[in-house]
Amino acid sequence: MSDTLLKVRDLKIGATVYPPGERPRDIDIVHGVSFDLAPGKVLGLIGESGAGKSTIGLASMAYGRGGVKITGGEVWINGRDILKGSHKDIRKLRGAEVTYVSQSAAASFNPAKKIMDQVVEAAVEQQKFSRKEAEARARVLFAKLGLPDPDNIGDRYPHQVSGGQLQRCMTALALCPEPDLVVFDEPTTALDVTTQIDVLMAIKEAIRDTGVAALYITHDLAVVAQVSDDIMVLKMGNTVEYGTVDQIINAPQEEYTKALVSVRSIEHEEKAPTEEPVLSVRNITARYKGTQFDVLHNVNVDLYPGQTLAVVGESGSGKSTLARVITGLLPPREGEIEFAGRKLSSDLNGRSREDLRELQMIYQMADVAMNPRQTVGTIIGRPLEFYFGMRGAEKKKRIVELLDEIELGEKFMDRYPAELSGGQKQRVCIARSLAAKPKMIICDEVTSALDPLVADGILKLLLDLQKIENVAYLFITHDLATVRAISDNIAVMYQGKVQRYGGKSKVLNPPFDDYTDLLLSSVPEMKLGWLEEVIAHRKMESAGN
């Protein structure tokens, strides 16, 4: 084999943008990036949103999505420059020599076709294997990736397996044609930490056993450190730093890389309650309409003024369902909720305007939480009109004050959501909630869609605003680093029940119940060999049981 499978030289990528009221113009989004990748090796591409990670990964397949154009440079695979190939050559390349694993397997699989049909499709279409051979190989991969019932799971439809299982099925799809290169594009970002561990280990073992080379794209340096041999740090389409995992993690040279390594360094000191709870959830049991099973079981938690209660657990544990009950969107079957010293109506329609004003919510996806046709000023100003009747100069003055509080300033008042970054959009959503002068804000995974550096800024902002406004946060998350950074009290949820509850120092220190121990041990650490240590520890525990 050649020492180099993939060779990228001076890669330049551009796009055409269409600013409102202006003529279209061409911009550069990747500026002369170069790297090499040998067979059997993994190169991690890391950086914030807009750094060019996915764009570079797709360029290794000679693909530019959404109007993106490869404007210069060379991409060599197996000794030939694929950018000079014909459409027929590129069609032979994709799904044979190079395959792709996307972030969302659920959005990538066809819900109307069985998993096996989709896993073997590329291998059969590219004439790498017969249908029978491809299915046999798929079953071997299912077993290698730790999927249950590997001989029959391919007969299921995508909705009949969990998110983590479907992500592993997509990895099997990518490996089935025996490619030389796989592009993994944020394959574990949407997964809970407990599921992420299993998928990461399955990916790492599959790469090792098949000898395939891989590009691993992520914004999580602790994750990429577990699967990569080398790391390239990117920012705004430029290479910031490029080296071995050991060098990048333990001896970063550039300030941006140092910031990535030290992210989530916030230390929030746990506060003891000094007042009566602003929220008391008492014996809440709930189920969704038309179902026979409870999704919340006898839940009890308190939230105090000026403090943060983190509700943590994997998908399906009941975190967001609890938020729906508190906001009145899902009336409970049993139990009651007290808020600001009064009993809340279990149904949203029975709540007063004061109830609505004092209990606000910030959503996970800022993109879909704002009207794209309204300016920032209009979005923030709406609660001021609705709750306080503000108009004219008084309203504008308060909007500017709120924009200053979220560290954006008056210049953002006339901008539209499309003109903001992800972090700026989330700040606007925070300002809109604060405009109502609430006693409590429910923060539903508000940093999970953001890059670590941007998320860090949002967490610091929330803590600063809490000191100023004395607002209480119910912070829903599956990110334990966030929990450590922001919480005073923690409720660990599992299968609709509160598994562990109390002050941060109590919940995050042993002795642990089995689930909390699993959850805490699954948070990736910025340490070489951490993944292998965790897996080895779990195997020893399983053997002991």
N, C-alpha and C positions, 0 to 999 in steps of 0.2 A: 504494500500500500504506500501511496505517497504520504509524505509527512504532513501535507496540507490538503484537507478536503474542501474547505471553503476559504476563499481568499477575497477579501473586499479591499478595494483600493480607491481612495479619494472619492468616495460615494457622495454625490450631491443629489438632493431631492427637493423639488419645489412644488408650488401650487398656485392657483389663481384665486384671489379673494375678490369679493364684490361688496365693498363698503357702501352702506346706505347713502344715496345721493352723490356717490363718487364713481369715477370710471374704474372698471376692473383693473387690478394690477397683479403682477407676478411677485411672489415672495419666495425666499429660500427657507426651508425648514430643517434640512440636514446639510451640514457644511463640511464636506471633504473628510468623511470618516473612513478609517482603515483598520483592519484587523485580520487575523488568521485563526482558523479553527481546524485542529487535527482530528482524524477519526477517533471515536471513542471519548472525546473530550467535551466538556460543557463550558460555554462562555455565558456568563450572566450579564445581561444588559439592564442597568439600573439608572433611575433618575425620576424626576417628578413628571406629572402630566405635561405633554407638550415637549418633552425632551427629545423625542424622536425614536424611542425604543421600538414600538410596534411598527413604525414606518420602516425602520432599518430591517427588522425581522421579516416583514413582508417583501422587502426589496430582495432578500436572499432567495425569493421564489419568483423574482422578476415581476412583482406585482405592486401596483400603486393604487390604493383604494380611495374612493371619494374624490376623484379629480386630481389626486396627487400624481406627480410625474417624476420619473427618474431622469434627471437632467445632465448627469455626468458621472464619470468614474467607471469602475469595472467590478463585476461580481463573478468570480471564477468558482465553478463547482466541478470536481473531478477533471480538472485540467482544461475546461473550456469556459469562455466568457458567455454566460447565459443571456446577458443583455443584448448580445448580437445575434441571438437565435431567432428563428421564425416563430410564428404563433404555434405551428405544429410541434416544433422543438420544445416550446415552453409547456404545451399540453402534455407532452411525454414526460417532462421533468416533474410536474406537480402530481402528487399522489403516487409517484414511483421513487424518484431519488430524494425528493423533499416533501415532507408532510407538515401539517399544522395542527396545533391544539389550541383552541380559543379559550377565553376566560369563562364564557358561559356555555357549558355543554347543553343546558336546557334550551337555549336559543339556537343551538347549532344542529341538534338532531331533529329529524322530521318526525312529528308526533304520530303520523299515520303509518309509519313503517316500523317493523320490528328491529330491535337493536342489531341482531346478527346481519340482516340485510344491509344495514348501513356500514357496519364494521368491515365487511368483506368487499364492499362495492369497488373501492379504488384498486385493491389488489387484483380483482377479477377484470375490471375494465382496462387496466394497464397490462394485462396478460402476464402478471408476475406469477399467478397461481390459478389453477382451476377452482371452480366454486367449492368442490369437495376439499381440496387442499387448503383453501383460504379459511374455510370453516374450522378445519382441524387446527390450523395455526391460531385462529381466534380463540378457540377453547383453551389452548395452551397459554395464550396471553392472559385470558380471564383468570386462570389459576395463578399465573405468575404475579398478577396485579392484585391478588387477594380478594377477588370478587366471590360472593357466595354462589354455590351451585354452578360452577363454571361450565358444566356440560349443557345447562338448560337456560341460563340467564339471557342468552341471545334470543330466546323465543319471547321475551317480554317486550313491551313497548316502553319508550322512554319514561312515561309518567309512572311506570310500575316499579321504578328503582329510586333510591335516594339520590340527592345531589352529588354526594361524594362518590357513590357507585357509578353514576352517569359520567362523572369526570374521568374515572378510571376506564370506563368503556370508550371514551373519546381517545384516551391514550392508547388503548388497544387498537382503535381504528387507525391511528397514526403509525403504529408499529407493524400492523399487519402486512403491508406491502414490502417489508424489509427495506425501508429507506436508508439512505446514507446520512440524512440530516433531518432532524425534527425541530420545528420552531414551537416552543411552549410560550404562549402569550398570556401571562398572568393566570396560570391554570388553577391556583389555589386561593386567589384573592377573595372570591365570593363564598369560601367555605369557612365553617367554624374551626377553631383551633384544634379541637379533638379530631375532626375529620381531616383537616389539613395535614396532620402528622402522618396519617395512614396513606394519603394520596402522595405526599412528598416521598415517603419511603418507597412506595410502589414505583414511582417514576424513577427514583435513583437506582433501584435494583434492576428495573427494566433496561435502563440505559447501560448499566454495567454488564448485564447478561447478554444483550444484543450487540454491544459494541457500536451503537449508533452515536453520531455526534449530535449535539443539541445547542441551540440558542435558548436561554431561559430568561424571559422578560418579566420584570417585576419592579415594584417600587419599594419592596421590603428587603432591606439589606440582610436582615437576620435569616430570612428564608433562602435567599439566593446563596448565602454563604454555606448552606447545608448541601447543595447539589452541584455547585460549580467548581471548576478548576481555576478559572480566571474570571475577572470581573472588569467590565468597562463601565465607567461612570459617565453619564451623559447629562448635558444641560443645554436646553434651547438649540438642539441639533449639533452641538459640539462635544468632542471628547474632552472630559475634564481630567480623567485619570484612568489608567489601564494597567493592570498588574495581576499577580496571583491573589487568590482569596486571602491568604495569610498577610500579604503586604497591605491590601486594601483595608482589612479589618483591624490589623494590629499596628500598622505604621502608615496611615494615610498621609499623603503629602500636601494635597490641596485643601483649602478652607471649606469648600463645598462638600467634599468627601468627609471631612472631619465632622461637619454638621450632620450629615446623614448617619454617621457612626454613633454620634452622641444624642440623636433625637430621642424624644420622650424622657428628657432628663428633669422634667417638672417634679418637684417634691411638694405635695400639698399636705400640710399638717392637719391631721384629723381634729375636728372640733367637737366638743361635748355640747349637747343641747342645753340651751338656757331658757327656752320658752316652751309653751305647749305646742304640740305638732300642728303644722299647717294642713297636713293630710294624714288621715288615719283610715287605713283599709282594714276592714274587720270581717273575717270569716267569709271571704268572697269565693264562691263557687260559680262557674259559668260554663255554658256550652253554646255552640253556634246553632242558629235556627235550623231546624230540620234534621239535626243530628241526634244521636242517642248517647253520646259520650261526653263527659265533662272534660274541658280543656284546662280549667283552673280548679284546684282542689283546696278549699279552706285556706286561702291566702290572707296573711296578716302582716302588714308593714306600716311604719310611721315615717313621715318626712317632716323635718323641723325647719323653721325659717332660717334663711341664710346658709343652709347646708345642702349637701348633695347625697342622694341615695342612688347608688349604682345598682341596677338590676341586670344581672349577668347570667348567661347560660347559652347553650347551643340553640340552633334553629329548632323550633317546635317545642321549646321549653316553656313557653307561655309569656315571654317578656312583652311582646307587642300586644298580645291579647289582654294582658293586665292594663296596658295603656288605653286600649279601646274601652274597657270597663270604666276606668277612671274618667275618661272624657265623655261617657254617656253613649258611645256608639254601639256598645254591646251590653244591654241590661243583664245583670247577674241573676242566676237562679236562686242564690242565697247570699246573705250578707249585706253590709251597708258601708257607705263611704262618708266620712265627715271631712269637711273642707272649711278652713278658716272659722271653725267653731260652729258650723251649721251642717245639717245632714243634706247631702246632695241628692237630687232626684236621680234615680237609676237610669232614666231616659233623657237624652239630650234635649228633647222637645219640652221637657218639664223644668228646665233650668232657666234662671233669670239672666238678664243681661250682665248683672254683676258677677254671677257665677262664670259666665263665658269670658268676661274681661280678666278676671283674676287667675284663671287657669288657661295658660297658653301652651302652644306646641310648636316645636321646630322639627321638621321632617328630614329623613335621611337624604332624599334626592332633591336638592335645591333647584335643579333644572326644571322639575315638573311641579314645584311648589309655588312658582311665580308665573303670573300672566306675561307671556313674552311680548305682548303689545303695549304693556304699561311701563313707564319709566320707573326708576328707583324711587324717585320722589313720590310718585302716585302710589306705589306699593307700600311704602312706609307710612304715607299719609292717610291711607284708608282707615286704620284703627283709630287714628286721632279724630277723624270725622265721626266715625260710627259710635265710639264710646264717649267722646268728650265734646263733640260738636265744633271742633276747631275749624277755622276757615282763614283764608288769606294770609296775612303777615304772621299771625300767631302760629298757624300751622307750619308755615315755612321755617320759622325760627326753631320750632321743636324738631322738625325733620333734620335741620342742619346740626342741632345738638346731638341727635341720635347718630348721624353719620360721623360726627366727631368721636362719639363714644366707641363706635366700632372701627375706628382708625381708618376711615375712608375719606371723609371730608366732603365739603359742599360740591366739589367738582364732579362728583358721581351722581348728583341729583337728577340730571337729565339723561343719564345713560339707560340703555335697555339691557335686560338680562343677557342677551347674546353678546354684549360688549364686555362682559365680566368674566373673570376666571372662576373656577370652581370654588375656591376659598372666598372670593369676593361675594359670590352669590349666597354662600352660607352666612356670611356676615350680614347681608341685607335681610335674610330671613330672621336672624337674631334681632336686628333692629326693629323689624316689624312686630315681633313678639314683645319686645321691651316697650314699644309705643303704647301698649295697653296698660302699662304699669301693673303687671301681674304680681301675685304673691308666689306663684309657682309656674315653672315651665317644664314640660315633658320634652326631653331631648331624645329622639328616637334614632339611634345609630347616626348621629349628626356628623361624625368624622370618618365613618367607615368607607365612604366613597372618595376620600381625599388622600393625597400623598402625605407621607409622614411629616415632612416639614410644614406643609400647609395645615395639617391636622393639629400639629403642635401649637401653631399660632392661634387656631380657633380655641383650643383648650385654655391657653393662657388668657385669651380675651374673655372667655366665659367666667373664669375665676376672678379676673379683675372686675367684671361687671357685677358679679355676685357680692363683692365687698362694697361696691357703690350702692347697689339697689336693694341689698338684703333679700334677693330673690332665692327661692329654693328650686333645686333641679332634681327631677327624677330622670336619671341618665341611663337609658337602655343601650346595652352594648354587648358584644361578645369578645371585645378586645381587653384583655387583662392589663395591658400596659396603660390603657386609658383609665381603667378602674383605679389603678395605683396612683395615677397622676391627679385625679379630680375628686375622688369620693371621700366622704366622711363615714358613711355607713354603706353596707353591701348586703344585697339579697341575692343569693345564688339559687337559681331556679332550675328544676329538672322535672320533665314530664308533668308540668302544670303545678308543681308543688314548690314551696320554699324549702330548699334543702339545707341552707345554712344562712344565718342572718345575724347581723350585729355591726359593731364598729369595725373600721378597716383593719386595725391592728389585730383584732380578735379573729376576723374571718380569714385573713391572709397568713395567719400563723398556725402551726400545728398545735394539737392533733387535728387531722382532717378526716372527714368522711371520705369514702371511696371516690365519689363523683367530684367533689371539690379538689381532691388530690390529683385526679386525672386532668381536670380543667387547668389547674395551675401549672402542672408539669408539661402541658402541651404548648405553652407560650414560647415561641422560638427565641433562643438566646443568641446574641452576637458572639458565638464561640465555635471554633472549628471542632467537628466531631460531635456536636451536641445532639444531632438527630440520632446517630448510632447509639449514644449513651441512653437516650430515652427509650428507644426500641429494645435495647438489651435489658434495661431495667424492667420493662413491661413483660418481656419473655420470662425473666426470672420470677416475677410475681405470679405469672400464669402457671409456671411449673410448680411453684410452691403451693398453689391452690389446687 
